[in-house]
Each structure stands twice: as C-alpha cells, then as structure tokens.
C-alpha cells in the first residue's frame, strides 16, 4: 500500500508526543488524523476509518483498553498499535489480548517507529487480499488460445490498450472469453502487481450490488452491524473488472459514472468521499447503443466506458480455433481430474468442428470436461460428446463473411436446441442450462431475445 493512500490516527493526550509522531509520519508521506482522548479517538475512527491507529493506553475520558474493546465490539477496521510507558509492559500484553496488533514503549526511536509501522502496513496488505478472496474461488488463469485473424486482432488491440490507464470495454456474446481477456489486460498493464477484482453486475440485487461495489457504513441498513469496505475500495491501485455492465441499474450507473469522472465515491450510508486510483475494464454481451435508445443505459456512462472497445468474435466466426481450444481444454481437464486421454477420434473432431457453438468457448470447455469425466478409455470418441449428428450441420461452420441467411439459420437453430432442452427437462431452465453448458441467466436472456416457446 502506498503511504500517500494510508491514513494513520494518532491518539495521545500529550501534544508534544503527537507532534513528534505526526512530523515523522508526515515526512514518510502518510495522511494523519489526531485525537487527544479516548472519546475523540472513537469519533475519529468512525468518521475517518484510518488503516492504522497509534493508541496511548493512559488517557482521560476513555483509556486505551476501553477504546480497544469498543473497536472490537463495533467491528471498526483498523490495525492498532498501543503506546505505553516503559515498565508497564504487562498493560501492553493485556492490550494485545483485547485486539492490539503491536506496541511501542516510551521513549521510542524514529527507527523503531518505522519498523512497527512497516509491519502494520504488511498486515493491512494481507487483510485486503483476504477480504478480496472471501467468498470467491480463485480459478486458474486461462491463456488466450487461438491463431485466427479475429482473435489476433483482439489481442493486439488489448495489448496496446493495456499499457495505458484508459477504460476498456470488452464486447461479445456470452462465453467468448471476456473475463480471460480482462485478466490478460491486467497482467499486461503496469498495475499487474496490484489487485484484480471482479464484480458481476447481474449476480446480485441492486441493494447488495451497491454494497458490494461501494461498501457500507455501520447502521446504513438493517443487518449492517459494522463498516464494510467495498470492492472498489479494496481494489485501490489495481484493476476493477465490471462484468455484465449492460445489466447495471440506472441508479448505480449514476454512481459509477461519478467514480469514473471524479475517482471518488461514498460508502452506502456515508458522507465522506473516498478517493481511489482504479483502472476499469467493463464487459457486456448486450447492444449498449440499443439500450441507450431505449433509455436503459446512460449515454454519458457509455462514452466513459467506451474509450477503447475490444470486440471478441464468437467461436462460430473463428472455426480454425476450435482444434487448439479443444486440445487446450483436454490437457487441462486431464490434469485436473487425473485422467490419461491421448486423443480425440476423427469422428469426435467431426462433431466438434461442425457444431455452431451457441455457448462459444465456455460451451466447448464444458463439453470437453464432460467428455473427460465420462470417457472410459484413453481417447474421446463421438459417443463421449453430448453432440449428436442431428445437432450439427452437414457442412463445416461458415466463414466470418457468411451471408445473412447463415446467421438467420443460427438463430433458428438456437431456438430449436433451447426448445428441445426445455422440453426434455419439463421447462426447468436450470437443468436445461446445465445440459446446454450455459449459465442460467444467459439462457433466460436467450429465451426472451429469441422468443422461444415450448412445443405443445
């Protein structure tokens, strides 16, 4: 964490000691907040949310131990270092039992102060990483596979944009690899050593998403028993990937626009602006220009997001990449599942290369994983693939410059396989989505967009 972005609260009733510590920490580049007693200290902790607190134990109104207990009871997030006089080390030990991280004994040298602050900064960095990982499963990073002109062009554009701090908008159908591209852009960028934080804008309700993005103050709503930092705050200095940005509700669009313009926001229930240094990558499979015309998406937000647009081609438009992608997933899932499968039979390749892949790369990955799980031998045959001869065309996938009739046929085909899956599972969209290798939310959207109706 950069010192300029770290706030330290100094709590001591002796103004001379506060001055010595303040001058030293200011010279190191930290932001400083001060309090002269325990009551004022708690008020500053609630208002300022300092990362580190230097807390004297002997103070009027409320002593240091009482402040520590209040910090624990209220769930205030700060790394506390207690300051105690020489000869009262037992008090410092008691304070650490209550929740203090470390202690300083008076008098202390500037060098000792530097060491203790350095250790506290390391702890703050680990805390932030742990908060980012809470509730998330870290998946293995996937390389960008493919040598088709379309994918090479997208990679070239993304690499050039990664070197800047500009916002990038990834456009493409569901399953085309937008999150894979976002992670790659982060790794190609100067922010590669900082956090990469994913926010799915369609996975949560509007209220939960607001708290997830911006955090909330204690008491902001029912159940908000303590202050919580949002993902934008935790990602400070790094990259925030806003997936499914086209589904963001209008009220949150306005708040996000402010972050993009001013680089600041308030937590839910808060009034104090929080400054952040972030690079945004957004992704959507929606037609944002159409959403703007329909009044569903802010045009000013679109212009802020669309600084560098990177369109990702659907798999049907890059058929040459099916073989390397399938081989990549085969090696990956064999390694993950401890299987030894050497090849895919010619009949299996015939099915894979003729199938139109409405779910794109994600669907291909799911098909290969299923085949690895169910295959009984050392190779994958056509029988191991959930693709029958009736679900593939008589000709290979059309080239990218295919006439409009081809795309109309693809739409008709999508309707057909979705209708069949729904019929097979009695209209259960969750089971149909699982069988098709699609996300439940994406299948629901396809049903609406394609106006799918089950056969009576």
N, C-alpha and C positions, 0 to 999 in steps of 0.2 A: 504494500500500500504506500503510495507516495505521501510524504509528510504534509504537503500542501492540502491534501484531502482528508487529513486526520485531525479531529478536534479533541483536545485534552482539557479536562476540568481539573483545576487546582483548588483544593478545599483546605484552608488553614486559617485560623483566627489571627495569625501573626502576619501582618502586611509585609514585613521585611523578608520573611521566608517565601511568601507568594511572589515577591518581586524577583528574588534570586532565581526561583524556578521558572517564572514567566520569561525572564530575559534569556535564560539558557534555551528553553524550548522554542521561543520565537526565532532565535538565531538558527535553530535547526529546521525552521520552516513550518512548524505546526500552528494550527489555529488554537487560540487559548480562550477559555472561559474560566471565571473565578467566582468563588463563594467564600464567605468568611465564617459561616457556621453551618450546622447540620441541616437546619430547616431550609436555608437558602440553597444548600447543596442539592437537596431533593427536588426543589423547584427547578434548578438548572438542569438536572438530569432529565426531568420530564419534558422540559422545553427544548433543550439543545441536543439531546441524545449523543453525548460525547462517546467516542470509541474507547477512551482511556480516562480513568479518574484517579488522581493522586489525592488521597484522603487522610487527613490528620486524625488521629484517634482521640486526642484530648481537645474538645471544642465545647463552646456554650450551646444552650438550647437543645441540641441533639449531639451526642458524641458519635465517634466513628463507627462503633459497633452497632448503634441504633440505626445509623444510616445504612450500613451493610445489610441489616435484617430487613429494612424497608425495600432496599434494592431487590432482594431475593423474593420478598412477598409480592411486590408489584411486577416482577418479571422485567425489570429495566435492564436493557442490554448494554453493559459496559464492562471493561476489564479493569478491576480495581486494584490499585497498589496503595497499601496503607503506609503512613509515615508515623513513626513512633520514636520516642526518646530512647537513647542508649540506657540499658539497664531495665527496660520494660519489654523485653523480647517475648515474654510469656503472653503479653497482650497481642502482639503481632501474630503469634501462633493461634490464639483464640480467634482473631480476625480471619485467618485463613480457613479455620473450620467453618466460619459463618459464610464464607464465599469470596474472600480476597484472593487474588492471584499471587501476589508477591508483596514484599515490604522493603522499606528504606528506613535506616536508623539515622537520627540526627546526631551529630552533623554528618552530611554525606558529601562526597566529592562530585564534581561535574561528570567525571568518568563513570562513577558508579550509577549515577542517574541515567547516563546514556545507555549503559548495559541493560538496566532494568526496563527502560522504555523500549529498547530493541527487542527484548524477549516478549514484551506485551504486544508489540506490533506483529511478531511472528504468530502469536496466539490469535490475534484478530484476523490475520490472513487465513489461518486454518478454520476458524469459526465460519468465515464467509464461504469457504469451499464446502464445508459440511452442510451449511444451510442450502447451498445451491444443489447439493446432492440429495437432500431429504425428499423422499417421495419420488425420486427419479431413478430409472435403471440406466446405467451407462452402457450404451451399445458400442460395439466395436466400430471404429471409423471405417467407412467403405471408400475405397478408391473410386475415381471416376473411370469407368470402363467403357471403351468404345473407340473406334477409329473412323467412324463415318464423318463426312464433311460437316454435318449439322452439329454433332457433339463437339468436334474440334473447334468449330466457330464459337460455340457457347463457352468452352474452356478458355479460349483466347481472350474473349471479352471479359470474362470473370477475373482472369489473372491480371489484366491491365487495371480493372476497377479496384481490385484488392489492395493495390499499392496506395490508394487514396483513402480518405476518410469519408467519401461520399456514400450516401444511401443507395442500396442496390435492391431492385425489385425483380424477383425471380418469377417468371410466368410459365405456366404449363399445366397440363392435366394432372390429376391425382396419380401418384405413383411414378412420376417421371424423374424423381431424384432431387427434388428441390432442397431437402434438408442435407443431403450429401453434398450438394454444391455449396450450401451455406457454410458447412463445416470446412470445406476446402478453401473457401474465400477467407475465412478467419485464419486458417493456417498459413495462407499465402500473405497475410497482412502484417503490418508492424505490431498489431495487437495480439499476436499468436500466443504470447505467454500470459495473457490476461483471460478472464472468464469468457466462455461462450455459453450463453443462456438461451434456452428455447422456451418460447411462450406460444402455446396453441390457442389461438383466439376463438376457437369454436368448441373447445372441450369443456368449458365451464360456463356457468350462468354469468350474466352481466355483473352482478354484485361480487361474486367470487373472483372473476377475472380482474375486476378493478383492484381488489385487494392483492391479488397475485402480482399484478403489474407494479402498483404504486405503494403497496404496504398499507398499514393502518395504525392509528394511534390507539392506545388503551381506552376502552369505553366508546370507540367510534360506532359500534353497533352491538347488538346482543351477541354475546359469546366472545367479544374482543377483550379478553381478560388481560392481555399485555400487548405492548407495542410489537409490531412485526414489520421488518424491512421487506419491501417488495423486490421482485427480480430485477427491475431496472436499477435499483439502488445497489443490489448485490453485484450486478454486472459492471459497476463503475470501472471505466478504463478499458473494458473489453467490447464484446460484440453481443447485441441482442437480436435474436432471430425470431421474427414475428410471423409464425406460420398461419395460414388461412386468414390473412389480413382482411380479405374481402368480406368476412363474416363479422367484423368488429361493429358493435352497435354505435349509433351516431353520437351518443354522449361520450363514449370512450374515444371515439375518433377525434373529438374536440380536445380532449385531454392529451392524447398522443401528439396531436399537431403542435401543442404548446411545447412538449418535450423536444420535438424536432426543431422548433424555431428558437426556443429560449434555453434549452438544455437544463430545464428545471421543472419540478412538479411538487405537489404536496401529497403527503400520505392521506388516506381516507380519514376524515375527522381531524386533520391537522391544518395549520395555518402557516407554518414556517416553510419557505421554499427550500428544496433540497437540490443542490447542483450535481449534475452527473456529466461525465465525459463518456459518451457511447457512440459506437458505430452501429447503425441499424441495417439489417437485411430483412426484407419482407418477402413473402411468397403468397401466391394465390392461384387457384385454378378458375377463378371467376373472371368474367369480362368486366373490368372495372369501369371502362367507358360507358358501357350499358348501365351499370349500377349507378353511375353519376347521373345519367339522363333520367333514371327512374327515381332519383332523389334518395338513394340508399347509401351512397358513398360521397364524401366531401371531395369536391374538385381540388380545393387547396391542399388537402392531405395527399391526394393522388400526385400532384405536382411535386410535393416534398419527397414522396417515396420514389417517384419515377425518375430519379436523377440518372441512374444507369439501369436500363432494363436488359435482362438476360432471358430470352425465350428458350425454354427447354423443349426439344422435339418429342412427340410421342414415339413409343417404340415401333409402331407400325410404319413410321416415316424414316426409321433408321434400321431396316432389316439386317444390314450387314453386321450390326452389333449384337444380334441375338446369340450367335455362337460364342463369342468371347464372354458375354454376360453369363450365359448358362454354364460355361466351364468355370467361371469365377465362383458362382454360387455352389456348384457341385463340389469344388475343392473346399470351400468354406464350411459347408454343412457336413461334409465327410469328416473334417477336422473336429467340428463342434460335437458331432454325435458319435465319434469313434468308429466310423464305417470305412471300409476299403472298397470303393467303387471306382473302377478304372475307366469306364467309358459309357457313352450313351449309344444305343444301337442306331443303325441307319433309319429304321422305321420311327424311332423316337425323335431323331433330328427332323425327319419329315414332318411330324406333327408340330414340333416346336417352331419350325421356320414358316409354316403355313398358317399358323394361328394368328389372328389380328391383335391380340393382347390389349383388350379394352382397359385392363388394370395396369398396363405398362410394366415398368421394371419391377415394381413391387409384386405384381401378379406373377411374373416369371420367377422371382425369388421364392414365392410361396409354393409354386408348382414344383420347383426343383427340391425344396426342403421336404415336401410331402413324398416325392419320389425316393429320396434318400432314406426316409424313415420306413417306407413300405417295401422297398426293393428287397427281394430275398437272395439275390446273387451278387456278383461282382460287377454288374453293369445294369444300367437303367434301360428298360425296354418300353415300347409303346404302351404296353399294358400297365406299366407303373405310373403313367402320366394321366392326370384327370382331364384328358382331352381326347374325345373320340373322333372318328373320321367324320361324323356328322357335324362337328363343331368347327371344322376347318374348311377353308375354301379349296376349290380344285386347282387353283393357281397360287403361286407364292405371293406373299404380301406385296401390294403395289408400291411402286416407287413414289417418292415425295411429290412428284409433279403429276400425279394421277388426276384424271378429270373429276369434276364434281360428282358424277354418278357413283364413283367409288366411295366417296365419303357418305353419300346418302345410303349406300349399301351397308356401310359400317354402322350407321345409326340404326338401321333396320335390324342388323344383326345383334346389336347391343340390346334392343328391345326384346328380341327373341330369347336370348340366353338368360336375361333377367326374369322374363316371364316364366321360362322353364324352371329356373331355380326357385322362384316363389311358389310355383305350383307344386314342386317336389316337396317343399317344406311347409305346405299348408298356409302360405302367406307370411311365415315367420321371417322377418327381414334380417334378424341377427344371424340365424342359421344359413339363410341364403347368402349373406355377405361372406360368412366364413367359408362356405363351399366355393364361392367365386374368387376367394383370395382378395376381397375388398374390405375397406373399412366400413363399418355400419353407417356412419354419417355420409360417406361418399355414395353408398348405394341408395340411401334415401334421397339424396340430391339427384342422382341419375334417374330414379323413378319419376321425380317431379319434372325434370328437364325433358325426359324422353316421353313423358305422358304414358308410362307403362300401365297397362290394365291386364289383370289376370283373365285367362280364358274361362268362360263359364262352362 
